[in-house]
Amino acid sequence: MEGTSSTRRKAMARQHKGEVMIAGEQLRLRLHDEKLIKDRRYHLRTYPNCFVAQELIDWLVSHKEAPDRATAVCLMQHLMDHDIIHHVCDKRSVLKDAKLLYRFRKDDGTFPFNTEVKIFMRGQQLFEHLIGEKDSILQLRQEHGVAYQRSFPGCQLIDWLLQNVEAESRRQALDLCRTLQENGIIQHVAKKHDFFDSGLLYQFCINFRRRRRLSELLNESEQHNEEVVISTQEDNHLESPFVLHKSQPQEGRIAFQLVGSSKDLKQVTSGHRGSLYSSQLHSAGFPPFVQLTSTSVICNPKSVLRRSYTCEELLAPGAPFMKKVLTVIGDDLAWGFVVRGMAPCYVQAVDPGSPAAAAGVKVRQFLCQVNGQCVLYLDYRTVSRLVMTGPCTVVLEVMEPLE
């Protein structure tokens, strides 16, 4: 499990680096077109293909690529940190909003064409070739009720690579595809499998033709960092403590069930029920439960499941589960349950006084559908997002253990 998650995090980091490369190259071409990049003289020396940082910051703000100068500087610093641009003399590692000369490394031949970059460029070349074909294998396909763009069966990509002499053998083609997956260029649609020469469905993670807005880079960087934190916490959730801030019980406050350091469910007095389900899952697989004060109670957020299940086990004929359809009508505070799991998702906790409890939502139920959409193969973040962004009334199809 740790190795798989570590590989996934590395692929995410490489995918983000690829997005930075694409955005940087698109910016470089635009700046050449608008003559911001040109030969410039400084202290009796001519520097070819340079831009002035201050002029570029002006341009980014005026073209609405950044809302203000500070953000524009952050964007350019991001490109500098990824070896896309540099000071002409490499004397400065921090970009300044000043009349200083900088240059794209592709314009002066200093861009680091290392193994990762070469793999990325190979992936881009394959994508352009595939997407440009009349009957491309990259199509909109559905799996388990979810549609995936630019997707293809693994065996079809292997066949295509051989037919177009991109590989000399099926083994070589398979190795190439696995390398592309490891570098975040392609992935299994549900992020559950390595690449196989089979009918499993994969897709290109990166749309190389889409025009990037520079502001996306910072958002993706923040999202990537958050994903790494969440993923790391989830890998170690059995050992990671969860901190609850608890105040003195007062009349009218409710209790919330969660798993503590022992195997039994504990009752923890909470404050305002609304805060418990109005957020995404963060700390060690749980959302922030309550915003309270006073002393801290450390609990280990172990899974309520007696053992883990795969989607195939749940769907197997004769499996000891019963399907139910539950309608949860949210109140002013929301719904009142917590989901967890990387697929299938299950109910980790339920607020006893919530609409979810009234509708029959119970811990250990697995989520099959949310408002008619299959979610069995989705992780808890995606399922939480579907619930949070959907209507107030949520229709859940769940599978409940027969015990």
Solvent accessible surface area in square Angstrom, and as a share of the most:
residue,aa,sasa,rsa
1,M,178,0.79
2,E,127,0.57
3,G,50,0.48
4,T,87,0.51
5,S,1,0.01
6,S,31,0.20
7,T,66,0.38
8,R,64,0.23
9,R,47,0.17
10,K,113,0.48
11,A,15,0.12
12,M,45,0.20
13,A,43,0.33
14,R,75,0.27
15,Q,49,0.22
16,H,18,0.08
17,K,63,0.27
18,G,1,0.01
19,E,14,0.06
20,V,0,0.00
21,M,24,0.11
22,I,10,0.05
23,A,2,0.02
24,G,0,0.00
25,E,45,0.20
26,Q,42,0.19
27,L,2,0.01
28,R,37,0.13
29,L,91,0.45
30,R,58,0.21
31,L,0,0.00
32,H,55,0.24
33,D,113,0.58
34,E,78,0.35
35,K,145,0.61
36,L,30,0.15
37,I,8,0.04
38,K,104,0.44
39,D,89,0.46
40,R,32,0.12
41,R,159,0.58
42,Y,104,0.40
43,H,149,0.67
44,L,164,0.82
45,R,144,0.53
46,T,65,0.38
47,Y,17,0.06
48,P,69,0.43
49,N,49,0.25
50,C,0,0.00
51,F,1,0.00
52,V,17,0.10
53,A,1,0.01
54,Q,59,0.26
55,E,76,0.34
56,L,1,0.00
57,I,0,0.00
58,D,66,0.34
59,W,15,0.05
60,L,0,0.00
61,V,49,0.28
62,S,79,0.51
63,H,73,0.33
64,K,155,0.66
65,E,4,0.02
66,A,3,0.02
67,P,107,0.67
68,D,64,0.33
69,R,91,0.33
70,A,71,0.55
71,T,32,0.19
72,A,0,0.00
73,V,33,0.19
74,C,69,0.41
75,L,0,0.00
76,M,0,0.00
77,Q,37,0.16
78,H,22,0.10
79,L,0,0.00
80,M,18,0.08
81,D,97,0.50
82,H,41,0.18
83,D,61,0.31
84,I,11,0.06
85,I,1,0.00
86,H,9,0.04
87,H,16,0.07
88,V,19,0.11
89,C,51,0.30
90,D,87,0.45
91,K,166,0.70
92,R,103,0.38
93,S,89,0.57
94,V,83,0.48
95,L,4,0.02
96,K,97,0.41
97,D,52,0.27
98,A,34,0.26
99,K,157,0.67
100,L,32,0.16
101,L,18,0.09
102,Y,0,0.00
103,R,22,0.08
104,F,2,0.01
105,R,40,0.14
106,K,81,0.34
107,D,29,0.15
108,D,45,0.23
109,G,70,0.68
110,T,64,0.37
111,F,14,0.06
112,P,50,0.31
113,F,97,0.40
114,N,66,0.34
115,T,97,0.56
116,E,60,0.27
117,V,4,0.02
118,K,123,0.52
119,I,31,0.15
120,F,15,0.06
121,M,83,0.37
122,R,77,0.28
123,G,0,0.00
124,Q,60,0.27
125,Q,78,0.35
126,L,1,0.01
127,F,1,0.00
128,E,60,0.27
129,H,73,0.33
130,L,0,0.00
131,I,55,0.28
132,G,55,0.53
133,E,56,0.25
134,K,197,0.84
135,D,123,0.64
136,S,14,0.09
137,I,26,0.13
138,L,15,0.08
139,Q,91,0.40
140,L,122,0.61
141,R,50,0.18
142,Q,133,0.59
143,E,44,0.20
144,H,85,0.38
145,G,54,0.52
146,V,27,0.15
147,A,51,0.40
148,Y,27,0.10
149,Q,113,0.50
150,R,51,0.19
151,S,0,0.00
152,F,0,0.00
153,P,18,0.11
154,G,0,0.00
155,C,41,0.25
156,Q,67,0.30
157,L,3,0.01
158,I,0,0.00
159,D,52,0.27
160,W,12,0.04
161,L,0,0.00
162,L,52,0.26
163,Q,140,0.62
164,N,47,0.24
165,V,127,0.73
166,E,34,0.15
167,A,7,0.05
168,E,154,0.69
169,S,50,0.32
170,R,102,0.37
171,R,147,0.54
172,Q,83,0.37
173,A,0,0.00
174,L,21,0.10
175,D,61,0.32
176,L,27,0.13
177,C,0,0.00
178,R,69,0.25
179,T,42,0.25
180,L,1,0.01
181,Q,29,0.13
182,E,87,0.39
183,N,14,0.07
184,G,3,0.03
185,I,1,0.00
186,I,1,0.00
187,Q,40,0.18
188,H,6,0.03
189,V,10,0.06
190,A,22,0.17
191,K,124,0.53
192,K,80,0.34
193,H,74,0.33
194,D,89,0.46
195,F,0,0.00
196,F,87,0.36
197,D,59,0.30
198,S,39,0.25
199,G,58,0.56
200,L,55,0.27
201,L,13,0.07
202,Y,0,0.00
203,Q,24,0.11
204,F,1,0.00
205,C,24,0.14
206,I,1,0.01
207,N,43,0.22
208,F,8,0.03
209,R,140,0.51
210,R,93,0.34
211,R,143,0.52
212,R,9,0.03
213,R,111,0.40
214,L,5,0.03
215,S,38,0.25
216,E,42,0.19
217,L,1,0.00
218,L,44,0.22
219,N,92,0.47
220,E,44,0.20
221,S,21,0.14
222,E,116,0.52
223,Q,103,0.46
224,H,34,0.15
225,N,85,0.44
226,E,76,0.34
227,E,36,0.16
228,V,45,0.26
229,V,81,0.47
230,I,7,0.04
231,S,7,0.05
232,T,58,0.34
233,Q,58,0.26
234,E,24,0.11
235,D,36,0.19
236,N,69,0.35
237,H,44,0.20
238,L,89,0.44
239,E,127,0.57
240,S,23,0.15
241,P,81,0.51
242,F,7,0.03
243,V,69,0.39
244,L,10,0.05
245,H,85,0.38
246,K,68,0.29
247,S,17,0.11
248,Q,128,0.57
249,P,91,0.57
250,Q,111,0.49
251,E,178,0.80
252,G,73,0.70
253,R,73,0.26
254,I,49,0.25
255,A,34,0.27
256,F,3,0.01
257,Q,51,0.23
258,L,2,0.01
259,V,6,0.03
260,G,0,0.00
261,S,75,0.49
262,S,50,0.32
263,K,191,0.81
264,D,101,0.52
265,L,66,0.33
266,K,84,0.35
267,Q,110,0.49
268,V,16,0.09
269,T,39,0.22
270,S,4,0.03
271,G,9,0.08
272,H,131,0.59
273,R,35,0.13
274,G,11,0.10
275,S,30,0.19
276,L,0,0.00
277,Y,11,0.04
278,S,65,0.42
279,S,37,0.24
280,Q,67,0.30
281,L,6,0.03
282,H,66,0.30
283,S,44,0.28
284,A,3,0.02
285,G,1,0.01
286,F,0,0.00
287,P,6,0.04
288,P,43,0.27
289,F,6,0.03
290,V,15,0.09
291,Q,136,0.60
292,L,23,0.11
293,T,100,0.58
294,S,71,0.46
295,T,89,0.52
296,S,62,0.40
297,V,51,0.29
298,I,117,0.59
299,C,7,0.04
300,N,28,0.15
301,P,0,0.00
302,K,65,0.28
303,S,31,0.20
304,V,8,0.04
305,L,31,0.15
306,R,172,0.63
307,R,127,0.46
308,S,89,0.58
309,Y,53,0.20
310,T,68,0.40
311,C,1,0.01
312,E,108,0.48
313,E,64,0.29
314,L,3,0.01
315,L,91,0.45
316,A,45,0.35
317,P,139,0.88
318,G,83,0.80
319,A,22,0.17
320,P,80,0.51
321,F,21,0.09
322,M,82,0.37
323,K,113,0.48
324,K,62,0.26
325,V,103,0.59
326,L,18,0.09
327,T,68,0.40
328,V,0,0.00
329,I,116,0.59
330,G,9,0.08
331,D,59,0.30
332,D,149,0.77
333,L,76,0.38
334,A,17,0.13
335,W,23,0.08
336,G,0,0.00
337,F,19,0.08
338,V,3,0.02
339,V,9,0.05
340,R,7,0.02
341,G,11,0.10
342,M,74,0.33
343,A,20,0.16
344,P,7,0.05
345,C,0,0.00
346,Y,14,0.05
347,V,0,0.00
348,Q,1,0.00
349,A,0,0.00
350,V,10,0.06
351,D,0,0.00
352,P,71,0.44
353,G,51,0.49
354,S,5,0.03
355,P,22,0.14
356,A,0,0.00
357,A,33,0.26
358,A,94,0.73
359,A,29,0.23
360,G,24,0.23
361,V,5,0.03
362,K,106,0.45
363,V,27,0.15
364,R,59,0.21
365,Q,0,0.00
366,F,1,0.01
367,L,0,0.00
368,C,7,0.04
369,Q,62,0.28
370,V,4,0.02
371,N,62,0.32
372,G,59,0.57
373,Q,69,0.31
374,C,32,0.19
375,V,0,0.00
376,L,6,0.03
377,Y,26,0.10
378,L,25,0.12
379,D,31,0.16
380,Y,0,0.00
381,R,30,0.11
382,T,45,0.26
383,V,0,0.00
384,S,10,0.06
385,R,108,0.39
386,L,48,0.24
387,V,9,0.05
388,M,61,0.27
389,T,107,0.62
390,G,31,0.29
391,P,80,0.50
392,C,73,0.44
393,T,53,0.31
394,V,0,0.00
395,V,57,0.33
396,L,0,0.00
397,E,32,0.14
398,V,0,0.00
399,M,11,0.05
400,E,24,0.11
401,P,28,0.18
402,L,105,0.52
403,E,157,0.70
